[in-house]
Amino acid sequence: DDTEKGAFEMRRNKVFMYMLVLFGLILLGGCTVTVEREPETVEEALVGHWVNTMGSPDYYFTENELIEMDDEGTKTEMTYVVVESNEDDNTITIQTTDSKGGEEDKKIEFSDDRETMKETSYILGVESGTEDFTYVDSKTKP
């Protein structure tokens, strides 16, 4: 009888272990895994959702469009063209055009890991300000 009882105990422990492992896997599966993004080019690094370190505005880049969202919820949609890009310097210069035809050049300098960027804006060749942004996620729309 003792051997039968021992076999039952072992079987019960084995089932318990499987349940524990399964439960652990379910817990792990529920976690969001931060995917290390590894953009090949500065153009690719630009695409996604960027948040201004000063709070506003947020930027959403696609391959040729930029949506700017400010704190008040004002949405400015622009198209852009790449004027110049330099992989060695981690820089890209784009020219944005808004719906009214207003143009602005933005020189963007990425950090080495391309998770942050410093943007210097120029209007008619004159520097109009610099802002810092941090990459948030791959969203291209607010």
C-alpha positions as CSV (number, residue, x, y, z in Angstrom):
1,D,0.0,0.0,0.0
2,D,2.9,2.4,0.8
3,T,4.3,2.0,-2.8
4,E,0.9,2.8,-4.3
5,K,0.5,5.8,-2.0
6,G,4.1,6.9,-2.9
7,A,3.3,6.6,-6.7
8,F,0.2,8.7,-6.2
9,E,2.2,11.4,-4.3
10,M,4.8,11.6,-7.0
11,R,2.1,11.8,-9.7
12,R,0.4,14.5,-7.8
13,N,3.6,16.4,-7.4
14,K,4.4,16.1,-11.1
15,V,0.9,17.5,-12.0
16,F,1.5,20.3,-9.5
17,M,4.9,21.1,-11.1
18,Y,3.3,21.2,-14.6
19,M,0.6,23.5,-13.3
20,L,3.2,25.8,-11.8
21,V,5.3,25.9,-15.0
22,L,2.1,26.5,-17.0
23,F,1.0,29.3,-14.6
24,G,4.5,30.8,-14.9
25,L,4.3,30.8,-18.7
26,I,0.9,32.4,-18.6
27,L,2.2,35.1,-16.4
28,L,5.2,35.7,-18.6
29,G,3.0,35.8,-21.7
30,G,0.9,38.6,-20.2
31,C,3.9,40.9,-19.9
32,T,4.6,43.4,-22.7
33,V,8.0,42.7,-24.1
34,T,9.9,45.8,-25.1
35,V,11.3,45.1,-28.5
36,E,14.7,46.5,-29.1
37,R,14.3,48.5,-32.2
38,E,17.4,48.5,-34.4
39,P,16.8,50.9,-37.3
40,E,19.2,50.3,-40.2
41,T,19.2,54.0,-41.3
42,V,18.5,57.4,-39.9
43,E,15.4,57.5,-42.1
44,E,14.0,54.4,-40.4
45,A,15.0,55.7,-37.0
46,L,12.8,58.7,-37.5
47,V,9.6,56.6,-38.0
48,G,7.4,56.3,-35.0
49,H,6.1,58.2,-32.0
50,W,8.4,60.8,-30.3
51,V,7.6,62.8,-27.2
52,N,9.1,66.2,-26.5
53,T,11.2,66.3,-23.3
54,M,9.6,69.6,-22.5
55,G,6.1,68.0,-22.7
56,S,4.8,69.2,-26.0
57,P,4.4,68.6,-28.9
58,D,4.4,64.9,-29.7
59,Y,5.6,63.8,-33.1
60,Y,4.3,60.9,-35.2
61,F,6.5,60.1,-38.2
62,T,5.7,57.8,-41.2
63,E,8.2,57.5,-44.1
64,N,7.0,60.8,-45.6
65,E,4.5,62.4,-43.2
66,L,4.7,64.1,-39.8
67,I,1.8,64.6,-37.4
68,E,2.4,67.1,-34.6
69,M,0.1,67.0,-31.6
70,D,0.4,69.7,-29.0
71,D,-1.0,69.8,-25.4
72,E,-4.3,71.4,-26.4
73,G,-4.9,68.6,-28.8
74,T,-4.2,70.7,-31.9
75,K,-3.1,68.4,-34.7
76,T,-0.8,69.7,-37.5
77,E,-0.3,67.3,-40.4
78,M,2.7,67.8,-42.7
79,T,4.5,66.0,-45.4
80,Y,8.3,65.9,-45.5
81,V,11.2,65.1,-47.8
82,V,14.6,64.1,-46.7
83,V,17.1,66.8,-47.7
84,E,20.2,65.1,-46.4
85,S,21.1,62.1,-44.2
86,N,24.4,61.0,-42.7
87,E,24.7,57.6,-41.1
88,D,28.1,58.3,-39.6
89,D,26.9,61.5,-37.8
90,N,23.5,60.0,-37.0
91,T,21.9,63.1,-38.6
92,I,19.0,63.7,-41.0
93,T,17.7,66.9,-42.4
94,I,14.1,67.1,-43.5
95,Q,12.0,69.8,-45.1
96,T,8.4,69.8,-43.8
97,T,5.5,71.4,-45.6
98,D,2.2,72.0,-43.8
99,S,-1.3,72.3,-45.4
100,K,-0.9,76.0,-45.9
101,G,2.4,75.6,-47.8
102,G,4.5,76.7,-44.9
103,E,8.0,75.1,-45.1
104,E,10.4,74.5,-42.3
105,D,13.8,72.6,-42.3
106,K,14.5,70.4,-39.4
107,K,18.0,69.1,-38.7
108,I,17.7,66.0,-36.5
109,E,20.7,64.6,-34.6
110,F,20.1,61.2,-33.1
111,S,21.9,59.8,-30.0
112,D,24.1,56.7,-30.7
113,D,21.3,54.3,-29.8
114,R,18.8,56.4,-31.8
115,E,16.4,56.5,-28.8
116,T,16.6,60.3,-28.4
117,M,17.0,63.1,-30.9
118,K,17.8,66.9,-30.9
119,E,15.9,68.8,-33.5
120,T,17.0,72.2,-34.7
121,S,14.4,74.1,-36.8
122,Y,15.2,76.6,-39.5
123,I,12.8,78.9,-41.2
124,L,14.2,80.5,-44.4
125,G,17.7,79.3,-43.3
126,V,17.5,81.1,-39.9
127,E,17.6,78.9,-36.8
128,S,14.2,79.1,-35.0
129,G,14.8,76.8,-32.1
130,T,16.0,73.5,-30.8
131,E,14.0,70.8,-29.0
132,D,14.8,67.3,-27.6
133,F,12.6,64.3,-28.2
134,T,12.6,60.7,-26.8
135,Y,11.3,57.7,-28.8
136,V,8.2,56.2,-27.3
137,D,6.8,53.5,-29.6
138,S,6.2,52.6,-33.3
139,K,2.8,54.4,-33.6
140,T,2.6,56.6,-36.6
141,K,-0.8,58.2,-35.7
142,P,-2.0,59.8,-32.5
